[in-house]
Each structure stands twice: as C-alpha cells, then as structure tokens.
Amino acid sequence: MSQGNTGVTSQVVNAQACPVREVLDRVVGKWSVPILIAAAHGPIRFTELERAIEGISRRMLTLTLRNLERDGLLKRTVHPTVPPKVEYELTPVAHELHGTLLRLTGWAERHRVTIAESRAAYDEERGLVDA
C-alpha cells in the first residue's frame, strides 16, 4: 500500500511505535523477566536476586534493577541498618505485568520443544546443519 493510500505517514507511525517499542524492549529484556518474576512474591534483597537468577552478573543485575526502578516497575527500599538492608518489590503496575509474564513464560515452556523441532527441520531442509 502506498503512503498516499493510508493517510498515515511513516513518521507518525514511528513516533507512536517508538515509545511502545522502548517499553517492550525494557520489559522483555533478557534479565528483566526473571527479576520481575523473582520479585513478585514480596520484597527481595539484591543477594537473593543474584542467587535466584542464573548467569546474571552483579553489574547487569544492578543496571537492570536501576532501569526497572526508573521505569516505575520496582520500588527500592533502603532500611537504616548497618550494613544497609536494601529490598526490591514490584509496584502495582508491575504486579499487573506479572500475570502477563507468567502467561508468556508458560507459553514458551509449553512450546519450546515444538519450536526447537521446527528450527531443526528448517535448518535441515535448507542444508544449514552439518551432516
């Protein structure tokens, strides 16, 4: 369809899509999903998150927590103790998101074998697999 037929310019579409894409990129980022799921059961400390999320570095955990807090998805509470006790918990917006993430991760778990088989068949049909 040509631009003239739609009445919508690509600039308008991109202006509306970019903020949505930015939010989705953050929410479904590699580390955001496991952090949000781990924090859904109540306040959780940094070290508990670090132990719960396999493969995440301290730096990446720190950056992701900061971004999720900035986006209003996590609330960070510092308790005045020595050493300071810092906890993270989901905000109401993130609690709403949590249900969606559980459905998405459930779908991925149910269909991961089917998708792996489809990929293998696709690669084999196109000669992308070493014999």
Backbone bond lengths (Angstrom), bond angles and torsions (degrees), N, CA, C in turn:
res aa  C-N    CA-C-N  psi(-1)  N-CA   C-N-CA  omega(-1)  CA-C   N-CA-C  phi
1 M - - - 1.438 - - 1.514 108.17 -
2 S 1.320 116.21 134.84 1.457 118.62 -179.26 1.513 110.31 -79.27
3 Q 1.319 115.80 159.60 1.452 121.68 -179.48 1.527 110.47 -59.54
4 G 1.310 116.95 -36.23 1.457 120.98 -179.06 1.518 112.63 -65.42
5 N 1.309 118.74 -29.87 1.453 122.11 -178.51 1.524 113.54 -79.36
6 T 1.292 117.80 -22.30 1.470 119.20 -175.04 1.520 113.29 -90.01
7 G 1.327 117.12 -25.36 1.452 119.40 -176.66 1.525 111.94 74.92
8 V 1.333 117.26 5.03 1.460 122.01 -179.24 1.515 107.85 -124.80
9 T 1.300 116.48 126.97 1.458 119.32 178.03 1.514 109.75 -85.24
10 S 1.321 115.73 158.21 1.463 119.66 178.34 1.520 110.45 -64.03
11 Q 1.330 118.25 -28.16 1.457 120.97 178.33 1.524 111.04 -64.96
12 V 1.322 117.00 -41.29 1.469 121.13 179.37 1.522 109.49 -65.98
13 V 1.307 117.65 -44.73 1.456 121.75 179.55 1.526 109.86 -60.96
14 N 1.323 117.45 -47.98 1.455 120.91 -179.69 1.515 111.68 -64.57
15 A 1.318 118.49 -37.93 1.462 121.29 179.74 1.525 110.70 -63.48
16 Q 1.324 117.24 -36.16 1.459 120.73 179.36 1.521 111.43 -80.80
17 A 1.320 117.61 -35.92 1.462 121.76 -175.50 1.515 112.26 -77.07
18 C 1.318 118.72 -34.28 1.467 120.88 -175.14 1.521 113.47 -57.75
19 P 1.326 120.31 -48.63 1.459 118.54 178.52 1.536 112.76 -62.15
20 V 1.317 117.06 -38.30 1.457 120.25 178.07 1.522 109.88 -66.03
21 R 1.309 117.34 -44.45 1.460 121.68 178.62 1.521 110.43 -60.89
22 E 1.322 116.50 -40.99 1.462 121.12 179.25 1.531 111.02 -62.08
23 V 1.307 117.03 -43.60 1.466 121.08 178.35 1.521 110.31 -64.69
24 L 1.321 116.87 -46.60 1.464 119.88 -179.51 1.523 111.74 -63.77
25 D 1.321 117.38 -40.10 1.463 120.33 177.92 1.525 110.77 -58.65
26 R 1.318 117.08 -41.43 1.458 121.08 -179.15 1.531 110.89 -70.03
27 V 1.316 115.66 -46.38 1.464 120.58 -174.49 1.517 112.29 -67.07
28 V 1.316 117.63 -39.83 1.459 119.69 -177.62 1.521 112.50 -100.73
29 G 1.317 116.28 20.29 1.456 120.28 177.01 1.523 110.93 -60.83
30 K 1.304 115.10 160.20 1.469 121.77 -175.51 1.532 112.63 -51.37
31 W 1.316 117.34 -39.94 1.459 120.33 -175.09 1.523 113.29 -102.94
32 S 1.315 118.19 -18.44 1.464 120.62 -178.11 1.516 112.60 -63.71
33 V 1.324 116.95 -45.67 1.466 120.44 -177.59 1.530 111.50 -59.41
34 P 1.340 119.64 -52.12 1.464 117.75 179.54 1.531 113.58 -62.89
35 I 1.322 117.37 -33.88 1.471 119.75 178.16 1.522 110.25 -66.29
36 L 1.311 116.89 -46.82 1.467 120.14 -178.99 1.523 111.56 -64.33
37 I 1.311 117.09 -37.50 1.463 119.97 178.37 1.529 110.17 -69.04
38 A 1.335 117.30 -42.32 1.470 120.90 179.97 1.522 111.74 -65.48
39 A 1.325 117.66 -33.90 1.463 121.24 -177.14 1.525 112.99 -84.90
40 A 1.314 117.47 -3.18 1.462 121.27 -174.57 1.523 113.93 -71.53
41 H 1.311 117.30 -18.74 1.465 120.28 -175.07 1.517 112.72 -93.11
42 G 1.314 117.36 12.93 1.456 121.40 179.18 1.504 110.62 123.10
43 P 1.316 116.70 -179.48 1.461 119.64 -178.44 1.523 111.74 -55.71
44 I 1.332 115.02 139.49 1.460 120.69 -178.88 1.525 108.18 -138.32
45 R 1.315 115.32 141.07 1.461 120.82 -178.71 1.531 110.51 -86.52
46 F 1.329 114.59 160.33 1.459 122.05 -179.46 1.526 111.36 -53.62
47 T 1.339 116.35 -49.06 1.468 119.33 -177.08 1.523 111.94 -65.71
48 E 1.322 117.01 -32.18 1.467 119.95 176.30 1.526 110.50 -66.70
49 L 1.320 116.06 -40.62 1.469 119.89 176.21 1.522 110.82 -64.08
50 E 1.311 115.41 -43.08 1.466 120.52 -179.60 1.527 111.03 -59.54
51 R 1.318 116.96 -40.95 1.473 120.93 178.91 1.526 111.68 -72.82
52 A 1.330 116.64 -33.84 1.463 121.17 -175.10 1.529 113.19 -76.55
53 I 1.320 117.70 -24.88 1.464 121.13 -173.68 1.527 109.30 -109.60
54 E 1.291 114.36 100.22 1.464 121.27 -176.90 1.528 111.51 -64.55
55 G 1.328 115.47 131.09 1.453 121.06 173.32 1.518 115.63 90.70
56 I 1.318 118.84 -7.41 1.462 120.01 -178.74 1.527 109.88 -84.29
57 S 1.316 116.39 136.33 1.468 120.76 176.72 1.528 108.68 -84.27
58 R 1.327 115.50 160.76 1.471 120.19 177.83 1.532 110.00 -59.07
59 R 1.317 115.95 -42.25 1.462 119.78 -178.93 1.525 111.46 -63.23
60 M 1.341 116.80 -45.43 1.462 119.93 -179.07 1.530 110.76 -66.88
61 L 1.327 116.65 -37.61 1.462 119.85 176.74 1.526 109.90 -62.59
62 T 1.309 116.69 -45.44 1.469 121.06 179.20 1.527 110.96 -60.06
63 L 1.331 117.17 -48.11 1.465 120.93 -179.42 1.528 112.08 -62.85
64 T 1.324 116.30 -43.01 1.464 119.94 -178.49 1.518 110.81 -67.96
65 L 1.334 117.11 -41.17 1.465 119.93 176.92 1.525 110.75 -60.78
66 R 1.319 116.38 -43.66 1.463 120.88 179.27 1.530 111.08 -60.56
67 N 1.340 116.22 -44.59 1.468 120.10 179.63 1.524 111.96 -65.68
68 L 1.318 117.20 -41.04 1.467 120.42 179.27 1.525 110.78 -67.04
69 E 1.322 116.42 -35.84 1.469 120.21 175.84 1.533 109.33 -67.27
70 R 1.301 116.54 -44.55 1.472 121.26 179.03 1.524 111.64 -59.21
71 D 1.335 116.01 -37.44 1.465 121.07 -179.54 1.524 112.89 -79.09
72 G 1.324 117.41 -2.87 1.457 120.71 178.75 1.515 113.85 81.28
73 L 1.329 117.25 20.08 1.465 120.55 -179.68 1.523 112.42 -98.01
74 L 1.319 117.06 -23.11 1.464 121.91 177.22 1.513 109.52 -125.76
75 K 1.321 114.14 145.08 1.462 120.77 172.93 1.524 106.80 -109.76
76 R 1.315 116.44 128.68 1.461 122.93 179.59 1.523 108.00 -103.65
77 T 1.338 116.01 126.85 1.456 121.35 178.94 1.516 108.99 -121.42
78 V 1.325 115.89 126.55 1.459 121.68 177.03 1.523 107.10 -105.68
79 H 1.343 116.39 119.31 1.455 121.84 177.91 1.525 108.72 -90.40
80 P 1.327 117.39 135.70 1.469 121.01 -176.01 1.533 112.46 -77.25
81 T 1.303 115.59 72.98 1.460 121.62 177.25 1.523 108.11 -124.09
82 V 1.315 115.86 170.58 1.467 120.63 176.25 1.513 107.33 -118.93
83 P 1.331 119.36 116.12 1.466 126.49 -7.72 1.526 110.62 -69.25
84 P 1.335 117.74 161.91 1.466 119.94 -179.56 1.526 111.46 -59.79
85 K 1.299 115.67 139.27 1.467 121.95 176.91 1.533 106.99 -101.98
86 V 1.328 115.70 120.91 1.463 121.16 -178.39 1.524 108.35 -114.94
87 E 1.321 115.89 129.17 1.464 121.28 178.68 1.528 110.09 -125.89
88 Y 1.321 114.28 151.12 1.458 122.11 177.75 1.518 108.26 -121.62
89 E 1.323 115.05 140.13 1.465 119.23 175.01 1.520 109.67 -145.70
90 L 1.323 114.80 157.08 1.456 120.05 -179.00 1.519 110.99 -70.25
91 T 1.313 115.43 144.55 1.458 121.42 171.95 1.532 107.50 -84.18
92 P 1.324 117.95 168.81 1.477 119.25 176.87 1.535 113.33 -55.36
93 V 1.321 117.24 -37.87 1.476 120.62 178.19 1.524 110.17 -62.49
94 A 1.323 116.41 -42.10 1.462 120.53 -179.54 1.525 111.74 -70.48
95 H 1.332 117.11 -32.01 1.471 118.91 175.82 1.527 110.09 -62.34
96 E 1.318 116.41 -39.34 1.463 120.13 176.30 1.530 110.03 -63.25
97 L 1.308 117.01 -43.43 1.460 122.41 178.43 1.524 111.83 -63.72
98 H 1.320 117.74 -34.33 1.465 122.68 -176.17 1.532 111.91 -54.85
99 G 1.315 117.19 -43.76 1.468 120.04 178.65 1.519 111.89 -59.71
100 T 1.314 116.11 -41.15 1.464 120.85 178.00 1.525 110.94 -65.00
101 L 1.335 116.41 -42.50 1.467 120.17 179.12 1.524 111.37 -63.50
102 L 1.325 117.42 -38.79 1.463 119.88 177.87 1.523 111.37 -63.70
103 R 1.327 116.51 -40.79 1.467 119.35 177.46 1.529 110.71 -65.19
104 L 1.322 116.52 -41.89 1.462 120.57 179.83 1.524 111.41 -65.09
105 T 1.321 117.89 -47.12 1.460 119.77 179.95 1.529 111.00 -68.13
106 G 1.313 117.49 -32.63 1.470 120.64 175.15 1.522 111.16 -64.10
107 W 1.339 115.45 -43.54 1.461 119.96 177.48 1.528 109.82 -60.71
108 A 1.332 117.06 -45.16 1.470 121.03 -179.28 1.525 110.62 -61.50
109 E 1.299 116.98 -40.64 1.471 120.68 179.54 1.532 110.79 -65.96
110 R 1.330 116.84 -43.34 1.470 120.37 -179.40 1.524 112.66 -65.37
111 H 1.328 117.48 -30.81 1.462 120.61 -172.42 1.528 114.47 -111.18
112 R 1.326 117.75 6.16 1.467 120.04 -176.25 1.528 112.39 -62.52
113 V 1.337 118.29 -37.88 1.463 120.98 -179.89 1.532 109.86 -68.30
114 T 1.316 116.43 -44.20 1.464 120.97 178.94 1.523 110.64 -59.90
115 I 1.314 117.01 -43.24 1.459 121.06 -179.81 1.526 110.55 -66.88
116 A 1.328 117.39 -41.43 1.472 120.78 177.95 1.521 110.32 -62.41
117 E 1.331 117.08 -41.82 1.471 120.58 178.20 1.525 110.96 -65.16
118 S 1.320 117.59 -40.52 1.466 121.51 178.56 1.521 110.85 -63.41
119 R 1.328 116.65 -41.97 1.465 120.32 178.10 1.527 111.07 -62.60
120 A 1.322 116.00 -44.35 1.466 120.15 -179.34 1.527 110.23 -62.91
121 A 1.337 117.49 -43.46 1.465 121.26 179.36 1.531 110.61 -64.35
122 Y 1.297 117.03 -43.12 1.467 122.11 178.34 1.527 110.37 -59.63
123 D 1.327 115.97 -49.15 1.466 120.44 -179.50 1.524 111.57 -62.85
124 E 1.331 116.06 -39.65 1.470 120.02 -179.11 1.525 110.69 -67.08
125 E 1.330 117.72 -42.55 1.458 121.87 179.45 1.519 112.00 -61.66
126 R 1.288 117.28 -29.74 1.452 121.71 -177.49 1.531 113.78 -100.90
127 G 1.332 115.37 7.91 1.449 120.14 177.21 1.530 113.20 69.66
128 L 1.306 117.00 27.16 1.460 121.07 -178.67 1.518 113.28 -90.33
129 V 1.345 115.84 -0.38 1.456 120.67 -178.98 1.521 108.55 -107.27
130 D 1.324 115.91 134.75 1.468 119.96 175.79 1.517 109.38 -68.48
131 A 1.335 115.96 135.27 1.460 120.85 -178.33 1.492 112.22 -76.42
